[in-house]
């Protein structure tokens, strides 16, 4: 990785870009600086059209404006975060910012200025790198180092928003008067500029509103979630085709295989892939992915492609590594499948959000009693939550720009709420028998099964966005055999 010069402190105006410590070029001659500042073609893009998301984002901003009349609203995208020394983590813009703008730029800030009849929205961004002071080739974030970014004029066309230079924003915000709200946790500099103008309670109301607003997806979002599920299906197929290579290496081969599909067809994985083979399948969030993959064991693969617009799938399949379930594995798998079927059937408009969870848990509790692993009756088991020793987690969650979407919503609007058309949620029951659980027969120990699909609430019921992946045990075996050829 090449070394660059680094920007100086703002007060060093005579030398905007200072040399990197231990760099091989300690200074820039006047002749080189003049040479680099000239002789470049005009690359402004003038034939752009708005992105697909632009009109949807405009509608979301209009709803936000109506909810908080007369108040200045500030929504940052976030800043780069250091991974080590002078390298950064890949940037992922804040969910609220993406939802309201369709943009994914680091250091961006959406500001809604109150007017007599609503708000004027301005998107503050970094302009293109300055060629006069050498920033474009001397700064580590200059265009010759990390690539061209859109000009403010180009962004205005793409996003349908007035744009401004974000480097001037902090001073404007520090001088602002009247009520202000900000989405916290993404840009400490912007928060500092508003420190004497905002309150935690008011800012939390803004965060909660934006979380609840995302519960019902529009047509663009539903299309993106379907794309995410379609790519995820292909990623699972990729994994099945290379299980022999995973057996020769480790769970990391599975992780890398799925990641390739996510990067080729989307932006990234929506969360750390869980590639849990054998007893690792009983660890709910096993993301180390450094264990062996053995024939005769089950592989629990929980993974999702995040699209280029940042909507993610969240799908789980539990697969026999050698392509065939043992008798006990099939019994446990079929119980989880039956529980998922009951849960999916409960997803429909007008149903309570909790209904799908309750339906799935009842099936699992019945099986645990039937197998003699827990003393009934089933009503007692459910009342006391005794099945949770082996079911552990809730049966699903909202899905969208975040894998656990709408997380800041009020309890009465989320888990105590009612399902509406356009909501998207996961249904993912599981049974997990820990390797050291002495309360179950030895042959159960180390078996973990989860089946998860992404379910869209429709006007007349639901649609399984990830239905292209088989779920029934016999269908899973046939699918794997066909893929292995």
N, C-alpha and C positions, 0 to 999 in steps of 0.2 A: 504494500500500500504506500503510495507516494506521500512525501511530506510537503506540507504547504506552509505558507506564512500565515500569521494569525492577526485578526483585527486588534488594534490598540484600544486603550481606554478612551472614552469619548472626549476627554479634555485634551488629548494630544492631537489637536486639529492640524498641526503642521505635518503630521505623519499619521494619516488615518489607518494605515495598515502597518503594524510593527512586525519586525522579523521574528520568526519562530526561534525559540531557544534551541541551540544546537543544530539549527538548520545550516545547510551548506551554502546558502546565499544570504549573507548577513545584511545586505543592503541592495537597493535598486538605483542604478544610475539615472540621471536625468534623461539621458539619451534613450535608454531602454523604456523608461516610463512614457516618454513622448511617442516612441514607436508603438507601444502596446495600446495607446489611447486612440490611435487612428488606423484607417485602412480596413474598417469592418463594414460589411454589407448591411443594409436595412433588412431586418428579419421580422418586422412587425407583421402579424397575421391579421389580414383584413377580410377574410372570407369565412369567418366563424359563424356558427348558429348556436342558439341556446341548447344546453344539455337537456336530456329527456326529463331530468328531475326538476328543472327550473320552475315550471308552473306549479308543481306539487309543493315545492318549498315555499313559493310565494303564498299559496293558500295556508300553509302552516304558520307563516309569519303574520298573516292577516288574523288568524284565530288568536295568536299570542297577543297581538296588538289590542284586540277586543277584550281580552281577559285583564290586561293591566293598563287601562287608559291613563294618560297623563304622567306616566313614569318612564324614565330612561332605563332601557334594558340592555345588558351587556353580556354577550355570549362568546367566550374565547374558544379557540381551537386547541390551544396548548402549545408547548414548546418542545424542542428536542431534549431528550434525556440522555445523559452520559452513561455509556456502558462501561468504558474503561479509558482513563486518561483523556484522549482527544477523539475517541470513537463513540458514536451514538447508537442507541437502539433505533430500529426502523420506526419511523413516525406513524402514529395512528391518531387521526384527529378525534376530538371529543365528540361523543355521540350527539349531544344536543346541538352542537355547531353544524355537524353534517346534516342532521334532520332539518334544520332551518335554512341551510344555504345550498346543499349539494356540493360544497367545496371540501377539500381535504388538505389545505395548505397549513404548514406549521406557522405559528405566530399570528394567525389570522384572528380578527375580532369582529363579530357582528354587533353593531350598535343600532338600536331602535330609538330614535329621538322623538319625544312626544310632540304632537301638533294639535291644532284645534279639532281635527277630525280623524285622529289616529296616530300614526307614527311614520316618520321617514326612516327608511332602513339604509344604512351604509355599511359596506364590508371593507374593513381596513386590513390591508395586506402589505407584504413587502413588495416593492416594485422590482423591476429587473435590476440586476447588478449594475452598479455605477462604473462606467468605463473611463470617466474623467479622472477619478482618484485611484484607479487600479483595483478596486474591490473585486471586479469580475474575474481577475486571475491571481490575486494575492490572498484574498480571504478564503478560509477553509469552506465557507458557504457560498463562494463565488461560482458563477456559471461554468467556468472552465474546469471546476473541480467536481461539481455535483450535477451539472446540466442546466439547461435553460429553463426558467420559469416564465409563466405568462406575464405579460405587462398588465398594468391596472386596466387599461382600455380593453384588452382581450378578455380579462376576467369579467368585466362588466357585461360584455356581450354574452359570454358563456353562461353566466349565472343570472342575468336579468337584474342586476343590482348596481347601484351607485357604488363606486369604489374610492378608497382614499389610502394615503400612505400611513401605514401603521406606526411608523417611527414618530409621527406627530400626535399620536392618539393619547398617550399618557398625559401630556400637558393639557390637552383639551379636557380629558376626564377630571383632572385635578382641579380645573376651573369650573366644572359643571355645577349647576345649582338644581334644586328640586329633588324629588324622590328618585332613587336609583336602585336597581337590583342587578346582581351579577351571578352567573353560574360559577361557583367556586371550585377550586381544586385543580385548575388547568393552567393558570397563568398568574404567578405570584406578582409579577411586575404590574399587571393591570389591576390586580386586587389592591396592591399598595397605593396606587394612584387614587383609589376610591375608598381608602381605609376609613376616612372620617364621614363618609356619605351613605354607607350601607350597614345593614344589621343582619345577623345570622338568621333571625326568624324570617325576615322578608326574603332573603336570598333562598332559604329553604322552600318557601312557597313557590318561587319560580322553578326551582329544581323539581319539586313534586308535580307542578302543572305539566312541565315538559315530559316527565315520565309517564303520566297518565294520558297525555295527548297521543302517545305512541301506541296505545293499547289496540286501537282499531286501525288496521292497515289500509292504505289507499291502493289503487290499482297498480301504481308503480311498485310499491313495496311488495305486494303479493307476487308480481312478476319476478322481482329480484329473489324472493324467498324460494320460488319454484326453480329459478336458475341455480341457486345455491344447492338445492336438494338434488337436482339433475347432475351437477358436477360431483356432488358427494357420492351419488350412486356409482359413477364411473371410478371414483377413487377407491371405493370398496371392491369393485371388480378388479382394479389393478392389484390390490393387496392379495386377493384370493389367487391370482395367477402367479404370485411369487412366494407363496408360503413355503415352498421347498428352500428358497434362498434364506428366508427368515429362520428356518430350522437350522440352517448351516451357520447362522450368525447370531441374531438376537432380535428382540422386539424393535430395536432401532431400525431394522430393515423395513419393517411395516410402517413405522413413523415416517421414514424418509420417502417411501413409496407414495404414501397418501399426500405428503407435503408437495411432492412434485406435481401432482394433479392440481392441488390448490393454487400453486404459484403459476401454473400454465394457464388455467382457466379462470382464476380469480385474483384476489389481492393477496390472500394468505389463508392459513387456517383461522377459523373464528375463535379458537381457544386451543390450549395445549392438547394434542391428541392423546387419548388414553388407549394404549396398545398393550393390553394386559392379558398375558397368557398364563394358564395354570392358576395357581393360588393367588397371583397378582390380581386376578379378576375380582377378588373379594375386597380389594382396596378401591374405594369409590373413585378417587381422583389419582389413579396411578399414572403419573406423567414422566417418571424416570425412564421408563421404557428401555431398561438395560438387562432384562431377564431373558432366560432361554425360551425358545418356542419348541415344544415337544409334541410329537405325534401321540395321539391319545388324549391330549389335554384340550380344553376349550380356550378360544381366543375371544376376549371381550374387546371389541373395537368401537370406541366412542369418538367420533370425529366429524368435523363439518367444514366445508369450504366456505370462505368468506368472499363474496363477490367483489368486483372492483368498486362497487358503490357501498361496500361495507356491510351488507346484509348477510347473515350467516345461517347455515343449516346446523342442525344438532341431531345426529343420528347414531344409534347404537345397534350393532348386531353381535350376537354371540355365536361363534362358528367353531365347529370341530376341526382342529388343525388337520387331521387326516381325511376330513370330508364325511365322516360318519359318526353320529352320536352313539355313545354306549347306552345301555338300557336305562341306567340311572340318570345320566346326563339328559336323555330325552324326557324322562319323567319330570325333572326339574324344569327343563326348558319349556315343555308343554304347559306346565302350570303358569309360568310367567307369560307365555303367549295368551293363554286363556284370560289371565288378569288384564293384559293389555287390550284384548278384544272388548272386555267389559268396560274398560276405561274409555276407549275410543267411542263406543256406542253411547256413552253418557255425554259426549261433547256435542252440543247443539244449542242454538239460540234460545235464550230464556232459562237455560239450566244454570244452577249455581256453579261457580267456579270449582268448588270443592267436590262436586258430584263425581267427576272422573276419578279423582283420587280415592274417594270412598268406595267406589265400585271395584276398582282394582285391588284395593287392600282387602276387601271382603273375600275375593276369590283366593288370594294368597293365604289368608287366615284359615279358610276352609281346608285348603290343601295341607297346611301345616298340622291342623288337627287330625285330618284324615290319615296322615302319615305317622301319627303318634309322636310327633316332635314337641307338641304342646298340648296341654289339657284344655278341652273345651268346657262349655259350649262356645261357639264362634262369637256370639254376642258379648260374652264375658271377655274374650280375647281382644276384641275390637275396643270395648269400653276401656280396658286397662292398657291398650297399646302393646300387648305382649308380643304380637307378631313383629314388632319393630326390631327385635334382636336380629332378625334375618332379612327384613325388608329395608330397614335403616332410613331411607330418604323419602321425601315427598315424591309423588308420582309424576310431577311435571312442573313446567314454568312457562311464562311468556317468552316469546322469541321474536327477534327482529334485528335492529342494529347492534344490540348487545345479545350475547347468547342467553343471559338472564335478563331479558328486557323488562323495562318498566319497574325496575327494582325499587325505585324511590317512591312509588305510588302509595297512597294511603291504604291501609289494610282493608278498610271498608270498600274501596274501589277495586281491590285486587283479589285477595284470597276469599274475602267475604262478599265479593261482587257477583254479577251475573254475566254470563257469556253473551256476546253480541256478534253478528256477522262481521267478518273482517279481522277478528282476533285470531292470533296464531299462537299455538302452545304445543309443548311437547307432551307426549304420554309415554312414560318410561318406567314401568314397574320392574323390580328386580328381586332376586333372592340370592343371598350371600352367606355361605357357610364357611366361616373362618377356619384356617388350618389348625388352630389351637382350640377350637370349640368342643369341649368335652361333653356338651349336652346333646350332641347329635351323633349318630353312628359314624364310625370312622370313614366309611366310604363316601359320606357327604362332604367331609372336610376338604377345604381347598377348592370347592366348586362355586363359581359365581356366574350368574346369568342376568343380563339386562337386555331388554328389547325396547328401542326408542324410535318414535316417528314424530314428524312435524305435522300437526293437524290444524287446518284452517277451518274456522267456524263459517259456515255458509248460511244462506237464507233458509234452507230446508234441512240442515244437518251439519255435515262436515265433509272435508276433502283431505285425504292423506297425501301431502305433498311429496312424501318419500316412499310412496307405494311401489315404485319400480324395484325396490329391494325386497326380495321374498322374506316372509316372516315365519310361516309354518315350518316345523322341523323337517318334514319330508320335502318341502319345496326348497328349503335351504340346501339340503343334501343334493338335490337334482341340479340346482343352480351352480353349486360349487363343482360338481362333476363336469358340467358342460363347460365351465370356464377353464378347468384344468385340461380339458380336451382329451 
